[in-house]
Amino acid sequence: MKTVDLVERIEGEAKLVCSWDDGIINDARMEFLNFRGFEFILEGKSALDALVYTPRICGICGQAHLKATVDALENAYENMGEKLTVTNKAKLLREIGLNIEMIDSHIKWFYLFIMPDMAKLSKKEYSNYEPFSGKKWLKGTAIASEIIKSLAIIGGQWPHTSYMTPGGVMSDPTLLDLTTMENYLDNAIRFFEEEFAGVSFDEYLSFNSESDLEKIGLDLKDFIDISFEKDFHNIGKAYNRFIALTNSISFKAGKKNKRLNCNLDFKNICESTKYTFNVDSNKESSQAYGWAKNVKYLDNFYETGPLARAVINERKFITKLNKKFDDSVLTRVMARMDEFAYLLHKTKELIKQIDISEQSYIKPKFSFNMVDETTGISSVEASRGSLYHEVKIKYGKIDSYNVITPTVWNLGPGDKDNYSIAQKAIIGNDSIEKAKIVLRSFDVCSVCTTH
């Protein structure tokens, strides 16, 4: 038996196709069918035009795409002989903008995506999470809207800001601006304590054992209770392998496959298009079934995202949950909400480090038109996981642009030897509703996958 289910309330839409054997899913695949083609659109454009195009790949993680583009272009400058000077102020403002976007995404995802579907599965009554009308749904969307205002102070708008540029940022906040940003984050901390987790912020940040789950209350406890009621502490497990590509102010890079290894080489990243549609019909594989590629590191599929970052950065609470419950839905969701708290704390610290007397931008001395050819690569930690950009520039124009998004790492197709991360996590479930919750735990993004 085969079932086809449309996955909506995501960025774009996708099909979940499952095969069944005696009531159990024995094969699954995600079909991403709406092609967007940003990589092709960028070809022939002036190099700096990418700063406007790439933030529009996704309406949720535009900051991440913008920063990845800036970092790739600055790497291209370095490869043509000019290592740009970027002030600490500019670096902090970039990181702060990215972190705020992630905070906003995490809280929206919990209230708009994962909890409405979880609530429907429970025998208990959780109508407060009903989309558009539930009190908790409305409170969650309201605080997310407040949080993102702090990004608009330095970005000028949200989404699709372009305030980052090679050499720095086009933003020069005052002390009042910074104080206002801190106030928005303080509101989010109060929400965390009084509406979301039911414990003081400082107490939560000190959690270091799986037994600390019992101290959590309110909305996060609702998720935990439903997870144990419906066995999500055992469901959604893949390979328990993790990767984070980026060393940044907030995170460190590494991979975890039984042991932690912090030495990564981007040359070991490999994409496959065997199961991917091609705009050139002469190159299309007979086995293609969607626009998603797959990506491996050293021939292994790795999960990326908040759980990967928590494990690789050895945050104690999530590390203990991962040890007890592996890479289950419970652990994956808890890692994302733990990162919500971690980034609130971290971002407040970063704001305090800004010296407003520093320059925001130092103009490059040269332009890309001055060299025949240069290339640049970058990685950024986005809401859903590691984002990779690679650009090749000839005579000032983009010759090629390659993007590998977190959704491609997690939800791309498998291969003849191994299932992909999401496929592995879905197979073995006994209902399509549970399978969709597993997908939700990765935060599906169709538009990023079909860029």
VEXKOLKE-760137 format. One line per 10 residues: their letters; for each residue z, y, x of C-alpha. Coordinates in nm, 3 decimals, always signed. Layout:
! VEXKOLKE-760137
A> Z,Y,X ~ ...
//
This chain:
! VEXKOLKE-760137
MKTVDLVERI> +0.000,+0.000,+0.000 ~ -0.076,+0.355,+0.116 ~ +0.064,+0.686,-0.014 ~ -0.055,+1.041,+0.047 ~ +0.191,+1.325,+0.000 ~ +0.128,+1.696,+0.044 ~ +0.389,+1.867,+0.262 ~ +0.431,+2.225,+0.143 ~ +0.683,+2.509,+0.193 ~ +0.583,+2.512,+0.561
EGEAKLVCSW> +0.361,+2.739,+0.767 ~ +0.035,+2.617,+0.611 ~ +0.019,+2.271,+0.457 ~ -0.032,+1.915,+0.575 ~ -0.065,+1.562,+0.444 ~ +0.182,+1.285,+0.513 ~ +0.000,+0.952,+0.490 ~ +0.222,+0.642,+0.490 ~ +0.149,+0.271,+0.483 ~ +0.410,+0.042,+0.330
DDGIINDARM> +0.519,-0.318,+0.370 ~ +0.773,-0.457,+0.124 ~ +0.906,-0.110,+0.040 ~ +0.937,+0.007,+0.402 ~ +0.709,+0.255,+0.581 ~ +0.534,+0.063,+0.860 ~ +0.283,+0.331,+0.963 ~ +0.265,+0.707,+0.919 ~ +0.053,+0.997,+1.025 ~ +0.041,+1.370,+0.968
EFLNFRGFEF> -0.300,+1.513,+0.879 ~ -0.347,+1.882,+0.958 ~ -0.672,+1.972,+0.786 ~ -0.703,+2.353,+0.788 ~ -0.864,+2.469,+1.112 ~ -0.793,+2.823,+1.239 ~ -0.943,+2.831,+1.589 ~ -0.756,+3.105,+1.774 ~ -0.846,+2.951,+2.109 ~ -1.215,+2.997,+2.023
ILEGKSALDA> -1.164,+3.345,+1.877 ~ -1.011,+3.462,+2.206 ~ -1.310,+3.357,+2.416 ~ -1.504,+3.660,+2.537 ~ -1.234,+3.909,+2.437 ~ -1.083,+4.150,+2.689 ~ -0.783,+3.991,+2.856 ~ -0.530,+4.233,+2.708 ~ -0.664,+4.173,+2.357 ~ -0.469,+3.847,+2.361
LVYTPRICGI> -0.154,+4.059,+2.315 ~ -0.275,+4.141,+1.964 ~ -0.430,+3.809,+1.869 ~ -0.176,+3.548,+1.977 ~ +0.127,+3.688,+1.787 ~ -0.078,+3.622,+1.475 ~ -0.108,+3.251,+1.544 ~ +0.221,+3.212,+1.355 ~ +0.413,+3.431,+1.112 ~ +0.745,+3.275,+1.219
CGQAHLKATV> +0.723,+3.268,+1.600 ~ +0.497,+3.565,+1.682 ~ +0.748,+3.690,+1.940 ~ +0.723,+3.360,+2.125 ~ +0.344,+3.374,+2.134 ~ +0.355,+3.737,+2.247 ~ +0.596,+3.663,+2.531 ~ +0.399,+3.356,+2.634 ~ +0.086,+3.570,+2.652 ~ +0.258,+3.842,+2.854
DALENAYENM> +0.401,+3.587,+3.096 ~ +0.061,+3.416,+3.134 ~ -0.111,+3.750,+3.200 ~ +0.156,+3.851,+3.452 ~ +0.104,+3.515,+3.623 ~ -0.270,+3.589,+3.628 ~ -0.195,+3.926,+3.794 ~ +0.014,+3.745,+4.053 ~ -0.268,+3.498,+4.117 ~ -0.509,+3.788,+4.179
GEKLTVTNKA> -0.270,+3.934,+4.439 ~ -0.051,+4.175,+4.241 ~ +0.294,+4.051,+4.146 ~ +0.405,+4.299,+3.881 ~ +0.744,+4.467,+3.895 ~ +0.932,+4.418,+3.569 ~ +1.269,+4.589,+3.538 ~ +1.580,+4.405,+3.427 ~ +1.588,+4.625,+3.118 ~ +1.241,+4.508,+3.016
KLLREIGLNI> +1.330,+4.144,+3.083 ~ +1.641,+4.175,+2.867 ~ +1.455,+4.342,+2.580 ~ +1.194,+4.067,+2.585 ~ +1.458,+3.795,+2.577 ~ +1.659,+3.972,+2.307 ~ +1.352,+4.005,+2.085 ~ +1.268,+3.639,+2.128 ~ +1.628,+3.530,+2.059 ~ +1.654,+3.738,+1.742
EMIDSHIKWF> +1.334,+3.583,+1.611 ~ +1.481,+3.238,+1.675 ~ +1.810,+3.327,+1.504 ~ +1.617,+3.451,+1.200 ~ +1.399,+3.138,+1.194 ~ +1.694,+2.900,+1.222 ~ +1.881,+3.044,+0.928 ~ +1.568,+3.070,+0.709 ~ +1.478,+2.711,+0.790 ~ +1.821,+2.585,+0.687
YLFIMPDMAK> +1.827,+2.761,+0.349 ~ +1.457,+2.767,+0.257 ~ +1.341,+2.431,+0.385 ~ +1.591,+2.162,+0.480 ~ +1.875,+2.219,+0.230 ~ +1.671,+2.246,-0.093 ~ +1.520,+1.904,-0.020 ~ +1.850,+1.752,+0.096 ~ +2.022,+1.877,-0.221 ~ +1.773,+1.694,-0.443
LSKKEYSNYE> +1.863,+1.359,-0.286 ~ +2.238,+1.381,-0.344 ~ +2.423,+1.236,-0.641 ~ +2.638,+1.548,-0.635 ~ +2.536,+1.880,-0.786 ~ +2.399,+2.132,-0.535 ~ +2.204,+2.371,-0.758 ~ +2.314,+2.667,-0.541 ~ +2.035,+2.569,-0.301 ~ +1.763,+2.586,-0.566
PFSGKKWLKG> +1.475,+2.799,-0.427 ~ +1.454,+3.156,-0.561 ~ +1.753,+3.122,-0.794 ~ +2.039,+2.942,-0.616 ~ +2.321,+3.165,-0.492 ~ +2.331,+3.006,-0.147 ~ +1.951,+3.022,-0.115 ~ +1.962,+3.394,-0.198 ~ +2.248,+3.465,+0.043 ~ +2.069,+3.283,+0.322
TAIASEIIKS> +1.748,+3.477,+0.275 ~ +1.941,+3.803,+0.251 ~ +2.121,+3.760,+0.585 ~ +1.796,+3.652,+0.753 ~ +1.637,+3.975,+0.631 ~ +1.925,+4.171,+0.781 ~ +1.909,+3.989,+1.114 ~ +1.539,+4.059,+1.164 ~ +1.595,+4.435,+1.124 ~ +1.757,+4.431,+1.469
LAIIGGQWPH> +1.427,+4.311,+1.615 ~ +1.232,+4.586,+1.442 ~ +1.448,+4.843,+1.627 ~ +1.292,+4.743,+1.960 ~ +0.966,+4.592,+1.833 ~ +0.868,+4.864,+1.587 ~ +0.789,+4.607,+1.319 ~ +0.813,+4.239,+1.235 ~ +0.623,+4.011,+1.224 ~ +0.337,+4.047,+1.474
TSYMTPGGVM> +0.492,+4.299,+1.710 ~ +0.308,+4.384,+2.033 ~ +0.575,+4.578,+2.219 ~ +0.571,+4.346,+2.520 ~ +0.294,+4.410,+2.772 ~ +0.223,+4.320,+3.136 ~ +0.461,+4.538,+3.337 ~ +0.738,+4.566,+3.080 ~ +0.785,+4.676,+2.720 ~ +0.674,+4.967,+2.506
SDPTLLDLTT> +1.028,+5.024,+2.385 ~ +1.302,+5.259,+2.500 ~ +1.612,+5.207,+2.283 ~ +1.899,+5.454,+2.278 ~ +2.266,+5.362,+2.285 ~ +2.272,+5.415,+1.910 ~ +1.983,+5.169,+1.873 ~ +2.167,+4.909,+2.077 ~ +2.488,+4.961,+1.879 ~ +2.294,+4.922,+1.556
MENYLDNAIR> +2.146,+4.596,+1.683 ~ +2.493,+4.469,+1.767 ~ +2.611,+4.561,+1.418 ~ +2.337,+4.349,+1.261 ~ +2.439,+4.056,+1.480 ~ +2.806,+4.110,+1.390 ~ +2.706,+4.084,+1.023 ~ +2.541,+3.753,+1.104 ~ +2.858,+3.632,+1.278 ~ +3.065,+3.721,+0.971
FFEEEFAGVS> +2.814,+3.531,+0.759 ~ +2.852,+3.232,+0.992 ~ +3.229,+3.237,+0.948 ~ +3.261,+3.326,+0.579 ~ +2.954,+3.167,+0.419 ~ +2.805,+2.913,+0.655 ~ +3.053,+2.715,+0.868 ~ +3.402,+2.805,+0.741 ~ +3.556,+2.837,+1.088 ~ +3.603,+3.131,+1.320
FDEYLSFNSE> +3.309,+3.197,+1.550 ~ +3.519,+3.157,+1.863 ~ +3.665,+2.829,+1.742 ~ +3.320,+2.693,+1.665 ~ +3.192,+2.787,+2.013 ~ +3.477,+2.580,+2.161 ~ +3.376,+2.258,+1.980 ~ +3.330,+1.972,+2.227 ~ +3.367,+1.646,+2.031 ~ +3.200,+1.467,+1.742
SDLEKIGLDL> +3.538,+1.481,+1.566 ~ +3.488,+1.858,+1.537 ~ +3.244,+1.786,+1.254 ~ +3.552,+1.747,+1.035 ~ +3.654,+2.110,+1.095 ~ +3.331,+2.249,+0.949 ~ +3.323,+2.376,+0.592 ~ +3.105,+2.560,+0.340 ~ +2.725,+2.531,+0.355 ~ +2.704,+2.344,+0.684
KDFIDISFEK> +2.957,+2.093,+0.549 ~ +2.729,+2.041,+0.248 ~ +2.455,+1.935,+0.486 ~ +2.692,+1.706,+0.678 ~ +2.823,+1.547,+0.356 ~ +2.474,+1.476,+0.223 ~ +2.370,+1.338,+0.561 ~ +2.646,+1.077,+0.556 ~ +2.592,+1.008,+0.185 ~ +2.220,+0.933,+0.238
DFHNIGKAYN> +2.250,+0.776,+0.585 ~ +2.075,+1.058,+0.774 ~ +2.307,+1.001,+1.069 ~ +2.107,+0.681,+1.121 ~ +1.764,+0.799,+1.000 ~ +1.494,+0.993,+1.185 ~ +1.542,+0.848,+1.531 ~ +1.253,+0.851,+1.776 ~ +1.277,+0.781,+2.151 ~ +1.581,+0.996,+2.233
RFIALTNSIS> +1.362,+1.159,+2.499 ~ +1.366,+1.538,+2.535 ~ +1.181,+1.813,+2.716 ~ +1.221,+2.190,+2.755 ~ +0.959,+2.360,+2.968 ~ +1.116,+2.700,+3.026 ~ +1.370,+2.845,+3.263 ~ +1.483,+3.169,+3.102 ~ +1.788,+3.393,+3.070 ~ +1.906,+3.183,+2.775
FKAGKKNKRL> +1.792,+2.830,+2.863 ~ +1.704,+2.603,+3.153 ~ +1.407,+2.369,+3.184 ~ +1.424,+1.994,+3.220 ~ +1.358,+1.658,+3.064 ~ +1.593,+1.382,+2.955 ~ +1.482,+1.020,+2.954 ~ +1.808,+0.830,+3.007 ~ +1.878,+1.067,+3.297 ~ +1.846,+1.445,+3.317
NCNLDFKNIC> +1.575,+1.579,+3.550 ~ +1.536,+1.955,+3.587 ~ +1.224,+1.941,+3.806 ~ +0.911,+1.982,+3.593 ~ +0.548,+2.021,+3.697 ~ +0.306,+2.158,+3.438 ~ +0.031,+1.948,+3.599 ~ +0.198,+1.645,+3.440 ~ +0.129,+1.777,+3.088 ~ -0.169,+1.599,+2.934
ESTKYTFNVD> -0.340,+1.667,+2.600 ~ -0.556,+1.417,+2.412 ~ -0.816,+1.488,+2.142 ~ -0.902,+1.125,+2.061 ~ -0.766,+1.162,+1.707 ~ -0.864,+1.528,+1.671 ~ -1.161,+1.682,+1.489 ~ -1.401,+1.875,+1.714 ~ -1.607,+2.183,+1.623 ~ -1.889,+2.021,+1.819
SNKESSQAYG> -1.984,+1.721,+1.606 ~ -2.148,+1.554,+1.907 ~ -1.806,+1.531,+2.075 ~ -1.606,+1.418,+1.773 ~ -1.417,+1.091,+1.800 ~ -1.473,+0.832,+1.530 ~ -1.094,+0.798,+1.512 ~ -1.026,+1.166,+1.441 ~ -0.824,+1.241,+1.126 ~ -0.692,+1.597,+1.169
WAKNVKYLDN> -0.697,+1.909,+1.384 ~ -0.379,+1.825,+1.575 ~ -0.401,+1.714,+1.937 ~ -0.130,+1.511,+2.100 ~ +0.051,+1.596,+2.421 ~ +0.249,+1.390,+2.672 ~ +0.441,+1.445,+2.992 ~ +0.379,+1.174,+3.252 ~ +0.228,+0.954,+2.979 ~ +0.539,+0.970,+2.758
FYETGPLARA> +0.595,+1.141,+2.425 ~ +0.891,+1.382,+2.438 ~ +1.072,+1.568,+2.163 ~ +1.104,+1.941,+2.209 ~ +1.313,+2.192,+2.016 ~ +1.678,+2.291,+1.967 ~ +1.807,+1.935,+2.013 ~ +1.615,+1.903,+2.340 ~ +1.750,+2.237,+2.463 ~ +2.107,+2.147,+2.370
VINERKFITK> +2.091,+1.813,+2.552 ~ +1.917,+1.954,+2.861 ~ +2.154,+2.252,+2.877 ~ +2.446,+2.013,+2.821 ~ +2.609,+2.201,+2.535 ~ +2.912,+1.981,+2.478 ~ +2.930,+1.960,+2.098 ~ +2.568,+1.856,+2.049 ~ +2.570,+1.634,+2.356 ~ +2.858,+1.438,+2.201
LNKKFDDSVL> +2.680,+1.418,+1.864 ~ +2.366,+1.294,+2.038 ~ +2.566,+1.029,+2.222 ~ +2.713,+0.901,+1.896 ~ +2.422,+0.947,+1.653 ~ +2.120,+0.956,+1.889 ~ +1.826,+1.173,+1.780 ~ +1.890,+1.132,+1.408 ~ +1.825,+1.390,+1.138 ~ +2.196,+1.477,+1.144
TRVMARMDEF> +2.193,+1.546,+1.518 ~ +1.863,+1.732,+1.510 ~ +1.969,+1.968,+1.232 ~ +2.315,+2.021,+1.378 ~ +2.156,+2.111,+1.712 ~ +1.948,+2.380,+1.548 ~ +2.242,+2.530,+1.366 ~ +2.450,+2.510,+1.684 ~ +2.174,+2.707,+1.855 ~ +2.202,+2.965,+1.578
AYLLHKTKEL> +2.562,+3.023,+1.689 ~ +2.484,+3.000,+2.060 ~ +2.206,+3.260,+2.038 ~ +2.417,+3.501,+1.835 ~ +2.678,+3.491,+2.112 ~ +2.423,+3.503,+2.395 ~ +2.219,+3.787,+2.247 ~ +2.522,+4.009,+2.199 ~ +2.599,+3.955,+2.569 ~ +2.243,+4.048,+2.667
IKQIDISEQS> +2.249,+4.371,+2.467 ~ +2.560,+4.481,+2.654 ~ +2.379,+4.429,+2.987 ~ +2.101,+4.681,+2.916 ~ +2.094,+4.992,+3.134 ~ +1.907,+5.248,+2.925 ~ +1.841,+5.463,+3.234 ~ +1.606,+5.199,+3.376 ~ +1.234,+5.219,+3.318 ~ +1.093,+5.011,+3.037
YIKPKFSFNM> +0.743,+4.983,+3.180 ~ +0.578,+5.000,+3.522 ~ +0.201,+5.022,+3.497 ~ -0.002,+4.765,+3.695 ~ -0.202,+4.915,+3.981 ~ -0.509,+4.704,+3.916 ~ -0.700,+4.572,+3.616 ~ -0.850,+4.232,+3.549 ~ -1.195,+4.387,+3.580 ~ -1.140,+4.420,+3.955
VDETTGISSV> -1.159,+4.045,+4.030 ~ -1.419,+3.785,+3.952 ~ -1.176,+3.526,+3.825 ~ -0.804,+3.455,+3.780 ~ -0.585,+3.219,+3.581 ~ -0.234,+3.231,+3.439 ~ +0.009,+2.987,+3.279 ~ +0.341,+3.030,+3.104 ~ +0.597,+2.861,+2.885 ~ +0.846,+3.005,+2.638
EASRGSLYHE> +1.118,+2.848,+2.426 ~ +1.027,+2.915,+2.064 ~ +1.216,+2.832,+1.743 ~ +1.063,+2.486,+1.715 ~ +1.057,+2.409,+2.089 ~ +0.857,+2.468,+2.406 ~ +0.539,+2.675,+2.380 ~ +0.275,+2.664,+2.655 ~ -0.008,+2.914,+2.718 ~ -0.287,+2.894,+2.974
VKIKYGKIDS> -0.556,+3.159,+3.023 ~ -0.865,+3.179,+3.243 ~ -1.013,+3.526,+3.295 ~ -1.358,+3.610,+3.437 ~ -1.465,+3.969,+3.502 ~ -1.191,+4.100,+3.273 ~ -1.283,+3.875,+2.979 ~ -1.108,+3.564,+2.851 ~ -1.315,+3.263,+2.955 ~ -1.078,+3.011,+2.797
YNVITPTVWN> -0.735,+3.012,+2.633 ~ -0.527,+2.701,+2.571 ~ -0.212,+2.685,+2.359 ~ +0.021,+2.384,+2.324 ~ +0.272,+2.445,+2.048 ~ +0.604,+2.268,+1.979 ~ +0.460,+2.110,+1.664 ~ +0.190,+1.944,+1.875 ~ +0.462,+1.792,+2.097 ~ +0.658,+1.664,+1.798
LGPGDKDNYS> +0.408,+1.597,+1.521 ~ +0.076,+1.534,+1.691 ~ -0.085,+1.190,+1.659 ~ +0.028,+0.894,+1.863 ~ -0.205,+0.672,+2.063 ~ -0.297,+0.304,+2.084 ~ +0.014,+0.221,+2.286 ~ +0.288,+0.436,+2.131 ~ +0.373,+0.630,+1.818 ~ +0.425,+1.003,+1.850
IAQKAIIGND> +0.774,+1.150,+1.806 ~ +0.748,+1.216,+1.431 ~ +0.565,+0.890,+1.360 ~ +0.838,+0.694,+1.536 ~ +1.106,+0.886,+1.345 ~ +0.943,+0.826,+1.004 ~ +0.857,+0.457,+1.035 ~ +1.127,+0.232,+0.888 ~ +1.226,+0.466,+0.606 ~ +1.241,+0.327,+0.252
SIEKAKIVLR> +1.135,+0.635,+0.055 ~ +0.882,+0.915,+0.083 ~ +1.158,+1.166,+0.009 ~ +1.354,+1.056,+0.316 ~ +1.036,+1.060,+0.525 ~ +0.974,+1.421,+0.428 ~ +1.331,+1.513,+0.524 ~ +1.262,+1.361,+0.867 ~ +0.955,+1.586,+0.895 ~ +1.159,+1.884,+0.780
SFDVCSVCTT> +1.407,+1.816,+1.061 ~ +1.130,+1.899,+1.311 ~ +1.022,+2.210,+1.115 ~ +0.655,+2.146,+1.045 ~ +0.412,+2.428,+1.131 ~ +0.054,+2.356,+1.033 ~ -0.087,+2.690,+1.147 ~ +0.056,+2.651,+1.496 ~ -0.078,+2.297,+1.516 ~ -0.432,+2.397,+1.417
H> -0.451,+2.717,+1.620
//
